[in-house]
Amino acid sequence: MRGTNIKHWLMGCLIVIFAASFAGGTEGFTLISKDQLKAELSKPDVAVIDVRAQHDWDNAQWKIQGAQRQSAAETKDWMGKYPKDKTIVLYCA
């Protein structure tokens, strides 16, 4: 079960990165592991954004602490509110 969750998480990340490539290119995008993300979470210059659908977010059994939920379909509406010098981590699971 745990391996399946990780595969779904990684697939979700790949989908987000793929979709983002059409929204403005993949410059500056890096795929990171769960352990790499854990190491980054305590840093003040990291913003974690959950791009799951609202229904999935509302009914999620787990969420990354401190993550903010934003719509993947409305990236242009919210991306500007995050400073360009922050590391932005997008995920969906």
NORNORZI-V281759 format. One record per backbone hydrogen bond with DSSP energy under -0.5 kcal/mol. NH is the residue of the N-H (numbers start at 1). CO is the residue of the C=O. If there is no record, write none. Layout:
nh->NH co->CO
nh->NH co->CO
This chain:
nh->5 co->1
nh->6 co->2
nh->7 co->3
nh->8 co->4
nh->9 co->5
nh->10 co->6
nh->11 co->7
nh->12 co->8
nh->13 co->9
nh->14 co->10
nh->15 co->11
nh->16 co->12
nh->17 co->13
nh->18 co->14
nh->19 co->15
nh->20 co->16
nh->21 co->17
nh->22 co->18
nh->22 co->19
nh->23 co->19
nh->24 co->20
nh->25 co->21
nh->29 co->26
nh->37 co->33
nh->38 co->34
nh->39 co->35
nh->40 co->36
nh->40 co->37
nh->41 co->37
nh->43 co->40
nh->46 co->43
nh->47 co->87
nh->49 co->47
nh->49 co->89
nh->50 co->68
nh->51 co->49
nh->51 co->91
nh->57 co->53
nh->58 co->54
nh->59 co->55
nh->60 co->57
nh->67 co->64
nh->68 co->48
nh->70 co->50
nh->70 co->68
nh->72 co->51
nh->74 co->71
nh->75 co->72
nh->77 co->74
nh->78 co->74
nh->78 co->75
nh->79 co->75
nh->81 co->78
nh->82 co->79
nh->86 co->83
nh->87 co->45
nh->88 co->86
nh->89 co->47
nh->89 co->87
nh->90 co->88
nh->91 co->49
